[in-house]
Amino acid sequence: MYESPKKGHTVQKWEYLEVIYADVVTSVNGKTIGEVGLLRAKGPKVWEFLNEMGQQGWEVVGLASWGDAGWSRVLLKRPLDG
């Protein structure tokens, strides 16, 4: 059962990113930033994107893959300031 924090104690708050990719990042939190076509993929490479997010304080906390096309979802989080 969930218990509220005791008086005087603070709770860490987080923000999250959902990243969808197949060879390149195609979507971040539902916003399209790349595309995968039959002949080419356009968008940031996954490792480049994750390295950049790591420099901004994000960390990977989950990964799921589905289908034969190589689609995956990565979940990242970082502490909220204040």
C-alpha positions, 0 to 999 in steps of 0.5 A: 500500500502507498504511504504519503511521505512523512512531514518534512520529507521530500519526494524525488520527482521525475520527468520522462522521455519515450523514444521510438526508433528503428535504425534512427530515432523517429519519435520523442514523446509522440513528436516525429523527428525522423522517418524510416523508409524502404530505401533510407532512414532519416533522423538521429542515430540512436547512439548519438541521441542517447549520448546527447540525452545522457549529457543532459542528465537523462538515463535509460530505465526501460527498453522494449522491442516489437515486430520483425521490423526492428522497432524499439521503445526506450524510456528515459528519466531524469530528476526534476529540479526543484 
